[in-house]
Amino acid sequence: MNSATIRSRGFAGITATRWPASAIFPTATDEHKETDVGQIIWIASYPKSGNTWTRAFLHNLFRDPKLSFNINEMTLLTANEAAASNFAEFDSRPWEEWSLEDVARIRPQVQAALAGSRLHTIFCKTHLAVLKVRDHPTINLNVTAGAVYLVRNPLDVAISYANHQGLPLDRLIELMNLPNYETPNMEGLVNEPMGSWSQHVQTWTANPNPGLLVMRYEDMLASPVKAFSDLAKFLQLDAPRSRIERAVKNSSFKVLRKQEELHGFHEKTAAQENFFRSGKAGEWKDVLSEEQVAAICNAHRDQMARFGYLPEGF
């Protein structure tokens, strides 16, 4: 895929809007008029950067259960934009017959339908970069209210993503460094143009916007209550600290991993032994070779420097 086919769009041009927290889970008394159109708040990230953790926190914050909310029911709050079932609404052929052009063409309609499925706001998980692909935008800004973008040190991402995909580290690093990289259509999931790691980060974060919150995975690990309190504030949720602390506890790595051990997790790939594998920061120091570190740093120097990820010597 060449640069003439995929062009950077940048996360710009949206207007921050107020989204009623009560609308996330509409009650039976809500009146949904035909003229009402919801909007999407994206939970966006390069893979293995804290997306699942963030969605688990939001579920526990909104539901406020005594015990951790079921990780296999997260689609009740956060839709997966790339789910093939969303696209099947617009193309009834078997997914194996869909071309990448078909997916690119349908994608804005899928996102509009997801937005329209709720009275006010819907959270959508995505690993898309903000690009124009085959003359179609990956992100439909007309139905976008805002976004939470999660960024993680690519040196650690490489280890976790290689495990997730069942690929050798060297091959995964090649894919992370590949401009305009796209995942293929596969059973249950459609193609996602992600670009390289730097391309992904740049398209979401290069243009500061009041409708965009950028969260570093490492800050979430170091101070989860503060990080998720900032998220609640960004979403204009008047949540007491005790409720945030409870949601943080119920979405901790330890709790999520225990849930997976007991009940499984439908987002785990066939290549993985566990979806919730480590969740640590700095694992790369013990796992990656000098050559692998150099390959990542040399490819992503500018964006790594922006977020404090560049090791000494680079």
Buried (B, 14 or more C-beta within 10 A) or exposed (E): BEEEBBEBBBBEEBEEBEBEBEBBEBEEEEEEEEEEBBBBBBBBBBBBBBBBBBBBBBBBBBBEEEEBBBBEEBEEBBBBBBBBEBBBEEBEEEBEEBEBEBBBBBBBBBBBBBBBEBBBBBBBBBBBBBBBBBEBBBBBBBBBBBBBBBBBBBBBBBBBBBBBBEBEBEEBBBBBBBEBBBBEBEEEBBBBBBBBBBBBBBBBBBBEBEBBBBBBBBBBBEEBEEBBBBBBEBBEBEBEEEBBBBBBBBBBBEBBBEBBEEEEBEBBEEEBEEBBBBBEBEBBEEBBEEEBBBBBBEBBBEBBEBBEBBBEEB
